[in-house]
């Protein structure tokens, strides 16, 4: 511990990075009955804390290592930190980035004078290519998190936190990807102020650190979530895991909707828009306060980055209401008879704010409604469900149904009695020019497509909902074919929302 604290205190971070403010979110503090402080790492020159670790590592390189040039693999923020640092120190830099990297991040790296190689559909594939180039060229590799000097650079955030708060903190919430930031913060705080809790936050679908700490060994995830791309790491570092196992108090996990709600919360507090990974700590803090019921404590939240792809804001906005608990989605079955729909609207929804309303004739005796209503919190959802059931309406709460939120609400409109042995699947595929055409070409000609829905949502991955008519004898060959395609997918044939509306 003493070594990492010494490295933090003697780091060269401030030759490039700035000391960011620690600001109180006054209205949020009043709402949550705790003092909420935001550490504004989104205000760094590259709009992310990653500059701290990258510069500290590069500045400590020997003259021989610098003369070889530096190389890194990254989907965004680390790339910008390395490129900015190289430009400042007059070094040659080469960054390998996935083909799916948002243009805003590619343009930022180019603006700092770095050479870019685009390869693969994700960080893992880019990292593999980076390793190949490094071995051929002998360039000096800069790891994004599993390096003592990188960890020390990120740990300077903790030094600032203690000084800016006069040590009066009860807990610090830190986003977790590979673990560099939380490793540095946790080691420093536990060395100087062990009473301060250090709580990491991960997405539920990219929880490599949580699973590793549960298993007491590093776990490699089969796949990672695609929304918070800044923390989409299949395996955490050896060093960072060791630090976290020793010094981190807890890891909490949050959903995509909670992340979207946290982005809005930060916007309301600061009028700035952070990226999904940048809102992780806020989402975790809000969940933690809700589940534990703590009050009158001082809680620091790390706003870790603001490199948001603008097109993604549409998706964030759409999911924010469910993330905040202010919108709930329901499937309701009503009688198909004259006046039934009017009666439902006037008697059941008369005092309810409707956010979405879709009606479709299901059969001559009944019809299906897909509705969104503005009601707050889980208890209100349960009360509304009970109200509908008591009135004799069969009701299903779809608020947490991913199929309904991602696809169904945009395509309610009919079922086909002609679809025979239809199987339904949700796919994720890399979102780049020509990707959708290639996806359809890859599907081949062996099975008839009976349903298809794709909607660009501004992310690195496209989401497709596809129905296929499958002859009974082809069930096993279908799944084998999907596995060969290499796209992440989930079967939704038994999803209630599909059964009701599609």
C-alpha positions in Angstrom: 0.0 0.0 0.0 2.8 2.4 0.9 4.3 2.0 -2.6 1.1 2.9 -4.4 0.5 5.9 -2.1 4.0 7.2 -2.8 3.5 6.7 -6.6 0.2 8.7 -6.4 1.8 11.5 -4.5 4.8 11.7 -6.8 2.9 11.3 -10.1 3.4 13.5 -13.1 -0.4 13.8 -13.8 -0.6 17.6 -13.5 1.7 18.2 -16.4 -1.3 17.3 -18.6 -4.4 16.8 -16.5 -6.2 19.4 -14.3 -7.5 19.2 -10.8 -11.3 18.9 -11.3 -13.8 20.5 -9.0 -15.9 18.6 -6.4 -19.3 20.2 -6.6 -22.4 19.6 -4.5 -25.6 18.7 -6.3 -27.8 20.8 -4.0 -31.3 19.8 -5.3 -30.3 16.1 -5.5 -28.9 16.3 -1.9 -32.3 17.6 -0.7 -34.1 14.9 -2.7 -32.0 12.0 -1.3 -31.5 13.4 2.2 -27.7 13.1 1.9 -25.0 15.5 0.8 -24.1 14.5 -2.8 -20.8 15.6 -4.2 -19.9 15.2 -7.9 -16.2 14.8 -8.8 -16.1 16.4 -12.3 -13.7 14.2 -14.2 -15.8 15.0 -17.3 -14.0 18.4 -17.3 -10.6 17.0 -18.1 -9.0 18.1 -21.4 -10.1 14.8 -23.0 -13.4 14.8 -21.1 -12.3 11.7 -19.1 -10.2 10.6 -16.1 -8.2 8.3 -18.4 -5.8 11.1 -19.1 -4.4 10.9 -15.6 -3.2 7.3 -15.8 -2.1 7.4 -19.5 0.1 10.5 -19.0 1.6 9.3 -15.8 2.7 6.1 -17.4 4.0 7.7 -20.6 5.9 10.5 -18.7 7.7 7.8 -16.7 9.0 5.9 -19.7 12.7 5.8 -20.3 14.2 7.7 -23.3 14.6 4.4 -25.1 11.0 3.4 -24.6 9.8 6.8 -25.8 12.0 6.7 -28.9 10.2 3.5 -30.0 6.8 5.3 -30.1 3.8 4.2 -28.1 0.9 1.9 -28.9 -2.5 1.2 -27.3 -5.8 -0.5 -27.9 -8.9 1.3 -26.9 -12.6 1.9 -27.8 -12.4 5.6 -26.8 -11.3 7.3 -23.6 -7.9 5.6 -23.1 -7.2 6.2 -26.7 -7.7 9.9 -26.3 -5.6 10.0 -23.1 -2.7 8.2 -24.8 -3.0 10.4 -28.0 -3.2 13.6 -25.9 -0.2 12.6 -23.8 1.9 11.6 -26.8 1.2 14.9 -28.5 2.2 16.8 -25.4 5.5 14.9 -25.0 6.2 14.9 -28.8 6.0 11.1 -29.2 4.7 9.0 -32.1 1.5 7.2 -31.1 -0.5 4.4 -32.8 -4.0 3.5 -31.5 -5.9 0.4 -32.5 -9.6 0.9 -32.3 -12.6 -1.3 -33.1 -14.5 -0.6 -36.4 -17.6 0.1 -34.2 -16.0 3.1 -32.4 -18.2 6.2 -32.6 -16.9 8.8 -35.0 -16.7 11.4 -32.3 -13.9 9.4 -30.5 -12.1 8.6 -33.7 -12.0 12.3 -34.7 -10.8 13.2 -31.2 -7.8 10.8 -31.4 -6.9 12.0 -34.9 -7.0 15.6 -33.7 -4.2 14.8 -31.3 -2.0 13.6 -34.1 -2.1 9.8 -33.4 -2.2 7.2 -36.2 -5.3 5.0 -36.0 -5.8 1.4 -37.1 -9.4 0.3 -37.2 -9.8 -3.4 -36.6 -12.4 -5.8 -35.2 -15.9 -5.3 -33.9 -14.9 -5.0 -30.2 -12.1 -4.1 -27.8 -10.9 -7.7 -27.5 -10.4 -8.0 -31.3 -8.7 -4.6 -31.4 -6.4 -5.6 -28.5 -5.4 -8.8 -30.3 -4.4 -6.8 -33.4 -2.6 -4.2 -31.2 -0.5 -7.1 -29.7 0.4 -8.3 -33.2 1.5 -4.8 -34.3 3.5 -4.2 -31.1 5.4 -7.4 -31.5 6.4 -6.5 -35.1 7.3 -2.9 -34.4 8.6 -3.0 -30.9 6.5 0.0 -29.9 5.9 0.6 -26.2 2.5 -0.7 -25.1 0.4 1.4 -22.7 -2.1 -0.8 -20.9 -5.5 0.9 -20.1 -5.7 -0.3 -16.5 -3.4 -3.1 -15.3 -0.2 -1.1 -14.7 1.1 0.4 -11.4 1.8 3.8 -12.9 -1.6 3.9 -14.7 -3.3 3.0 -11.4 -1.3 5.6 -9.6 -2.3 8.3 -12.1 -5.9 7.4 -11.6 -5.4 7.4 -7.8 -4.7 11.1 -7.8 -8.5 11.5 -8.0 -8.6 10.2 -4.4 -5.9 12.7 -3.2 -8.0 15.5 -4.6 -11.2 14.1 -3.0 -9.6 14.1 0.5 -8.3 17.6 0.1 -11.4 19.1 -1.4 -13.7 17.5 1.2 -11.4 18.0 4.1 -11.7 14.2 4.6 -15.4 14.5 5.5 -16.7 11.7 3.3 -18.7 8.7 4.2 -18.5 6.8 0.9 -17.1 7.2 -2.6 -18.9 5.6 -5.6 -16.6 4.7 -8.5 -17.3 3.2 -11.9 -15.6 -0.1 -12.7 -14.4 -1.5 -16.0 -10.9 -3.0 -15.9 -10.5 -1.6 -12.4 -7.7 1.0 -12.8 -9.6 3.9 -11.3 -11.2 2.1 -8.4 -7.9 0.4 -7.6 -6.0 3.7 -7.3 -8.8 5.4 -5.3 -9.4 2.5 -2.9 -5.7 2.0 -2.1 -5.2 5.7 -1.4 -8.3 6.1 0.7 -7.9 3.0 2.7 -4.3 3.9 3.4 -5.2 7.4 4.7 -8.9 7.4 5.6 -9.9 3.7 6.1 -13.3 4.7 7.5 -14.5 6.0 4.1 -16.3 3.3 2.1 -15.2 2.6 -1.4 -18.1 1.3 -3.5 -17.7 0.2 -7.1 -20.4 0.3 -9.7 -20.8 -2.0 -12.7 -23.5 -2.7 -15.3 -25.4 -5.9 -14.7 -24.3 -7.1 -18.1 -20.6 -6.2 -17.6 -19.9 -7.2 -14.1 -16.4 -8.8 -14.3 -15.2 -7.3 -11.1 -18.3 -8.2 -9.1 -18.2 -11.8 -10.3 -14.4 -12.0 -9.7 -14.7 -10.8 -6.1 -17.6 -13.2 -5.5 -15.5 -16.1 -6.8 -12.2 -14.8 -5.2 -10.5 -15.2 -8.5 -10.5 -13.4 -11.8 -13.5 -14.4 -14.0 -13.7 -14.1 -17.7 -17.2 -13.1 -19.0 -18.6 -14.9 -22.0 -19.9 -11.6 -23.3 -20.2 -8.0 -22.1 -22.9 -5.4 -22.3 -22.9 -3.0 -25.2 -24.4 0.2 -23.7 -21.7 1.4 -21.3 -18.9 0.7 -23.7 -16.4 2.5 -21.5 -16.5 -0.3 -19.0 -17.1 -3.3 -21.4 -14.3 -5.5 -20.1 -14.5 -9.3 -20.2 -11.7 -9.7 -17.6 -10.3 -7.3 -15.0 -6.6 -6.9 -14.5 -4.4 -8.9 -12.2 -3.2 -5.9 -10.3 -6.5 -4.2 -10.2 -8.3 -7.3 -8.9 -5.7 -7.7 -6.1 -6.2 -4.1 -5.0 -10.0 -4.4 -5.2 -10.0 -7.6 -3.2 -8.0 -5.9 -0.5 -9.5 -2.4 -0.3 -12.9 -2.2 -2.0 -15.9 -2.5 0.4 -18.6 -3.5 -2.1 -19.6 -3.7 -5.8 -23.1 -2.8 -6.8 -24.7 -3.4 -10.2 -27.1 -1.3 -12.2 -29.4 -1.8 -15.2 -29.3 0.1 -18.5 -32.5 2.0 -17.5 -30.9 3.0 -14.2 -27.9 4.3 -16.2 -30.1 6.4 -18.5 -31.9 7.8 -15.4 -28.5 8.7 -13.9 -27.5 10.5 -17.1 -30.5 12.7 -16.7 -29.8 13.2 -13.0 -26.3 14.5 -13.8 -27.7 16.7 -16.5 -30.2 18.3 -14.1 -27.4 18.9 -11.6 -24.7 20.2 -13.8 -26.3 20.9 -17.3 -23.6 18.5 -18.7 -24.2 15.2 -20.5 -22.0 12.3 -19.5 -21.6 9.1 -21.4 -23.2 5.9 -19.9 -20.0 4.7 -18.2 -19.6 8.3 -16.8 -23.0 7.9 -15.1 -22.3 4.6 -13.5 -21.3 6.0 -10.1 -24.4 8.2 -10.0 -26.7 5.2 -10.8 -25.0 3.1 -8.2 -25.2 5.8 -5.5 -29.0 6.3 -6.2 -29.6 2.6 -6.0 -27.5 2.3 -2.8 -29.4 5.1 -1.0 -32.7 3.6 -2.0 -31.9 0.1 -0.9 -30.0 1.0 2.4 -32.1 3.9 3.4 -29.1 5.9 4.6 -29.5 9.6 5.4 -27.4 12.5 6.5 -24.2 11.2 5.0 -21.7 12.7 2.6 -21.4 10.7 -0.6 -19.0 11.4 -3.5 -19.8 10.3 -7.0 -17.1 10.1 -9.8 -18.4 11.6 -13.1 -15.8 9.7 -15.0 -16.4 10.8 -18.7 -18.4 12.7 -21.1 -17.5 11.3 -24.5 -21.1 10.7 -25.5 -22.0 9.8 -29.1 -24.7 12.4 -29.9 -26.9 9.9 -31.8 -27.2 7.8 -28.6 -29.1 10.5 -26.8 -32.3 9.4 -28.4 -32.0 6.0 -26.9 -31.0 7.5 -23.5 -34.0 9.8 -23.6 -36.4 7.0 -24.4 -35.1 4.8 -21.6 -34.8 7.5 -19.0 -38.4 7.4 -17.8 -38.4 3.7 -17.0 -34.9 4.1 -15.5 -36.3 6.8 -13.1 -39.4 4.8 -12.4 -41.6 7.5 -13.8 -43.0 5.4 -16.7 -44.4 1.9 -16.5 -45.5 -0.3 -19.4 -48.4 -2.8 -19.3 -50.1 -5.3 -21.6 -53.9 -5.3 -20.9 -56.5 -7.6 -22.4 -60.0 -6.0 -22.8 -63.3 -7.4 -24.2 -63.8 -6.8 -27.9 -67.3 -5.2 -27.7 -68.8 -1.8 -28.6 -67.8 0.8 -26.0 -65.2 -1.4 -24.3 -62.2 0.7 -25.2 -64.0 4.0 -24.3 -65.1 2.5 -21.0 -61.5 1.5 -20.2 -60.1 4.9 -21.0 -62.8 6.9 -19.1 -63.1 4.7 -16.0 -59.6 3.3 -15.6 -57.3 5.8 -17.2 -59.2 9.0 -16.5 -56.8 10.3 -13.8 -53.6 8.7 -15.2 -51.0 10.4 -17.4 -50.7 8.3 -20.5 -47.3 8.2 -22.2 -48.1 5.6 -24.8 -51.2 3.8 -26.1 -51.4 1.0 -28.7 -54.5 -1.0 -29.5 -54.8 -4.1 -31.6 -57.7 -6.4 -32.3 -56.6 -9.9 -31.1 -59.7 -11.9 -31.9 -63.4 -11.3 -32.1 -63.8 -11.7 -28.3 -60.9 -9.7 -27.0 -58.3 -7.1 -27.9 -54.8 -6.2 -26.6 -53.6 -2.9 -25.3 -49.9 -1.9 -25.0 -49.9 1.2 -22.7 -47.3 3.4 -21.0 -48.4 5.4 -18.0 -46.6 8.0 -15.9 -46.6 6.6 -12.4 -43.7 6.7 -9.9 -42.0 3.7 -8.3 -42.5 0.0 -7.8 -45.4 0.4 -5.3 -47.3 2.6 -7.7 -46.8 0.0 -10.5 -48.2 -2.7 -8.2 -51.1 -0.6 -7.2 -52.0 0.1 -10.8 -51.8 -3.6 -11.7 -54.1 -4.4 -8.8 -56.5 -1.7 -9.9 -56.7 -3.2 -13.4 -57.0 -6.8 -12.2 -59.8 -5.8 -9.7 -61.7 -4.2 -12.6 -61.5 -7.6 -14.4 -58.7 -6.9 -16.9 -56.0 -9.4 -17.4 -52.8 -7.4 -17.0 -49.1 -8.0 -17.4 -46.4 -5.6 -16.2 -43.9 -5.1 -19.1 -41.8 -2.4 -17.5 -38.8 -4.7 -17.1 -39.3 -6.6 -20.3 -36.4 -5.9 -22.6 -38.1 -7.2 -25.7 -41.1 -4.8 -25.1 -38.9 -1.8 -24.4 -36.4 -2.3 -27.3 -38.7 -3.6 -30.1 -42.3 -4.1 -29.2 -43.3 -0.6 -28.5 -42.2 0.5 -32.0 -43.9 -2.3 -33.9 -47.2 -3.2 -32.2 -49.7 -3.8 -35.0 -50.5 -7.4 -35.7 -50.0 -11.1 -35.6 -50.2 -13.5 -38.6 -52.2 -16.6 -38.4 -50.1 -17.8 -41.3 -46.8 -17.9 -39.4 -46.2 -21.6 -38.7 -43.6 -22.9 -36.2 -42.3 -19.4 -35.8 -39.3 -18.9 -33.5 -38.3 -15.4 -32.2 -34.8 -14.2 -31.6 -33.1 -10.9 -30.5 -29.7 -10.3 -32.1 -26.9 -7.8 -31.4 -24.5 -7.1 -34.3 -21.7 -4.6 -34.8 -23.2 -1.3 -36.1 -21.2 -0.1 -39.0 -21.7 0.7 -42.7 -23.2 -2.3 -44.5 -23.6 -4.3 -41.3 -27.4 -4.8 -41.6 -27.1 -6.0 -45.2 -24.3 -8.4 -44.2 -26.4 -9.7 -41.3 -29.2 -10.5 -43.6 -26.9 -12.2 -46.1 -25.4 -14.3 -43.3 -28.8 -15.6 -42.4 -28.8 -17.7 -45.5 -31.8 -19.1 -47.4 -32.7 -22.2 -45.4 -35.3 -20.5 -43.2 -38.2 -18.2 -44.0 -38.1 -14.8 -42.2 -41.6 -14.2 -40.8 -40.9 -11.1 -38.7 -38.1 -8.5 -38.8 -37.5 -5.3 -36.8 -34.4 -3.1 -36.8 -34.2 0.4 -35.5 -30.9 2.4 -35.3 -30.4 3.6 -31.8 -27.0 5.4 -32.2 -24.9 2.8 -30.4 -22.0 0.6 -31.3 -24.3 -2.4 -31.8 -27.5 -2.8 -33.8 -30.5 -4.6 -32.4 -32.5 -6.9 -34.5 -35.7 -8.8 -33.7 -36.3 -11.6 -36.2 -38.9 -14.3 -36.5 -38.1 -17.5 -38.4 -40.4 -20.3 -39.7 -38.4 -23.4 -38.8 -39.2 -26.9 -40.0 -39.2 -29.2 -37.0 -36.3 -31.3 -38.2 -34.1 -28.2 -38.4 -34.3 -27.1 -34.7 -30.8 -28.3 -33.8 -29.1 -27.1 -37.0 -30.6 -23.6 -36.5 -28.8 -23.1 -33.1 -25.6 -24.5 -34.6 -25.9 -22.0 -37.4 -26.4 -19.1 -35.0 -23.4 -20.1 -33.0 -21.3 -20.1 -36.2 -22.5 -16.6 -37.1 -20.9 -15.3 -33.9 -23.5 -12.7 -33.1 -24.8 -12.5 -29.5 -28.5 -13.5 -29.4 -31.3 -14.5 -27.1 -34.4 -16.6 -28.0 -37.7 -14.8 -27.1 -40.2 -17.4 -28.4 -41.7 -17.8 -24.9 -41.7 -14.1 -24.0 -45.3 -13.1 -22.9 -45.1 -9.8 -24.8 -44.4 -11.6 -28.1 -47.3 -14.0 -27.4 -49.7 -11.2 -26.8 -48.8 -8.7 -29.6 -46.8 -10.3 -32.3 
